[in-house]
Amino acid sequence: MTPLNRKILIITVILAAIMELIDISIVNVALSHMSGNLGATLEDTSWVITAYAIANVIIIPLTSFLSANLGRRNYYIGSVVLFTFCSFMCGHANNIWMLVFFRFLQGIGGGALLSISQVIVFELFPKDKQSTAGAIFGAGIFIGPTIGPTLGGYITENYDWPWIFLINIPIGILVAISCYFLLKEPPVKPEVTKVDWTGIVLLAIGVGSLQTVLERGEVEDWFETKYIVVLTIVAAMTLITFIYWELTVEKPVVNLRVLKSKSLSIAAILTFVTGFGMFISIYISPVVAQRLLSFSPYQTGLLLLPGALFALLALKICGTLLQKGVSPVLIIAAGFLLFIYFNWRMSGITLNTSAAEVSTALIFRALGLALLTVPLTMLAVSSLDDKDIAQGAALNNMMRQLGGSFGVSIINTYIVHRYASHRNVLISRITPDNSIAMDRINAYIKYFEHKGFAYNEARLKALKLMESIVTKQSSLLSYRDAFFLVGLFFAVTLPLLLLVMNKSKKAKSNIIISDH
């Protein structure tokens, strides 16, 4: 392959990965528009997110098996075509369930794009340049979910919600054509195996049920809803059976034996934690900026821009440090500490926090995640045989997705409970004995009387205004608690790095952690 074709292919597959990652979160801000346009309830419309997540998390661990049996080139190009076609159909859906159906199929197509793109990028670089490959691919992993909500908000505000899907079509066509002419089968072809139908069925039922519980649990009031209870039991039973089956069958559909690699198993845990924090911050930061600090979607996007630029610089520096032999454990530790600092800063915001302060905090978030992306990716695949890299990358990416699903689900429930708690406390303080509260209410009454309202009407408006202030303050405090909780979770898991510290010192390369 010529150097030019190699560069074109690298850009192409990273573009495909970014497209898939953007689509995970791009629809979040458009749900109300979809609901009104398609005549569906907001609850039904939220299945657009759930369907994609379920399909995605089912197909990701199967990518290695499907690549081996269908041919990686055929499977990858087919996935791009399926993703692009379903994007077209989603953009032309005339009812909510048609949209949900094609969104599910879009998730099946998208599931291959991230893991296989990652493997292709690593293959296109020599072993001594793997850290550079990690940095380049890490930029894509970071950019996708970060700009998704902002891009979705911009498109929805200035055009219409179908365009959040239709925008994929020219990109998908470009990727498919480029891969058709440039992408070759891998140098080490995995063995074609007999189809493990039992494993596939157990995986689909188990992971699908778990993802549904995580996506729908908070909406359905968790275990107060019968089908959530049933799906939880089904998920637990089938996943336990799946793990046992895959570890004992001769030719498993998902080779869980690769987790014997300490580097992969530790990386998977840390990637789960990273996904937990990353998706929570991506989910709640725009909400805080827009609903509480009154920034527009466009202004919120501008707040993210400095962080994105710093992240790209950090990714380049990170790749250089790894290339020069700096321990990935130290870089991961630095990433954790920066992300903890971001959450600590956000846990102290007020309704008067400026755009500059939020943007500065988001820079620390971007730097932290950038320093985590490359070393964790390298750690996951560094000690695997070439034939196992695709499986290792798929499992690692699945852990990021599951971490994000667990994180958003948990934080939603936590915010609801903390909001209720803070609201009760604040309301309990508004009593005739509280002179500060009474002075505030009386000042509002005088303000509305000055506007020409009679006393009783002015008093009613003053109480409503006071209630809205309590609501906003309760929301602010609950989101502050959420940031603090995420920072605490990262701080508690930071000592896990000690488990790989000694191994990294003994490794032949600081990038590779020995398993022997």
Phi, psi and omega in degrees: 000132180290155179304322180294313179297323178298316179294319179298317181293320178300312179299320182297309185288328175292321176299320178296318179295318179298317179302316181293317182292322177299320184290346176295322188241354187293332185277347187305318185277354185254004186300317182294324178293317177299316182301311181292320183290324183264000179067036181244160175287158178296327179295316178294321182294330180296344175294343175298322177285314184299316183299316180295316182296319180297310181299318182299311186285338175285316189280331185304310180291347180270356187298322180297315180297314182293324177297318182293320187272333180258347188091125187299318181299312180297316182295318182294310180297320177298322179294319178298316180296316179297315179300315182292315179299316181291330174298318177298315182292323177297319180292341181247014179294137180251003171208164190294322185283334170294319178296315180298318181299311182285336174292323176297313179295326177297321177295324176296316177293320183288335184301328182280335191295319184290305185295313183290323176301318180299314181296318181298316179300316180295323180292331183280355177245144175293164184305322183283358178242018184296328179294325175295318177300317179298320180294317180295313180290325179300326177300319178294317179300322182285317186294317186308293183292339181288316184270351182307301182299321180295315179297318178298318179296318180295314181296316182295320181290321189260342180231248176203159188302327179303335183288344175290341174262317185295336179296339179286338191297307179297324179294315180298318179297316179299315180296315182298315180295315180299315180292327180299321183269334189250330187282131178246167174293153183297153180297326176251106183276124178293156181290133175284124186242163174296142183292125178270079184297324179299314179297318180297314181296315180297318179296313182298315181291313184294306182290322177298317178294316180299314181296322178296317178300315182293321182284324188254348187305311184292321179296322185266013179063037175050235190280010171280347180255130188299316186290335175292320177298313181299314181294327177296315178296316179299315180299314181298313183293314184288325180290322175297315178297320180299314180299314179299315183296314183292333179277345183249333181287150186291317182237082184287151176289328174237115184279086180291349181294340179294342178288355171295337175293118181299321181298318180290317183295317178292318178299322180296318178296312182292328176292322175301313180298317180297315177299320177305307183285321183297310183289328175297312182295322177295327183283314189265337181298313177296327178297314179298315183297319186272314185279325186258321182262000172064033173272147176282164176304322179294315178297322178298320177298321178294327177298328182280338188300311179301319179298319180297320179294317177296324180296318179298320177295317180296322178297320178294315179296319180300315178299320179295317180297316178297321180297327181273002174098010176292136183299130177297334179298319179294321180291319177298317179299317178297320178298316177300314183295320178295321180290324175298317180297320176303312181293325178296317178296316181290337178285356179244013182289157175234176178291348180257007179299133185279165177298323180297320180293318179294316181298321178297316178299319180292334174296317178295323176298313182297317179297317180298312181293325178296320180287341177273325189300307186291308182298323179292321177296316179296316182299323184295321187249357191297323185255013180270150171293156182306322183290343183257355184299318181299317179293317179297317179296320180295314179297320180295318178293325177296322179295324177296317179296314180295321177301317178296319179295313176300316183298308182296320180296312181295316185291327176300311180297318181297316181296318179300314181292318180291325177299312180299319181295312180295322180296316179299319180295314182294318179295323181295340181271350179270085182230162178301337180281345182268100185295326181295315180294317181294321178297321179295314181296316180297324178294321178293320179300314179297324179298313182288327175296321178296333178280357176105005180274146174293163187303311184298319179290322178295321179294319179297317179294324179296318179293321178295321178296319178298320180295321179294326177293317178299317180299315182293319179294322178297318177297315180301313181296323180292322177289325174299317177299322181296315178298319180297319180297317179296316178299320178295319179299317178295320180296321181292324182273350180305320180299346176303335180296337178297335180292337181249357183299310181294320180298321183292331179288330182273348186292152177296325176233146180292345179279327185258130178260122184290145177251012185243000000 
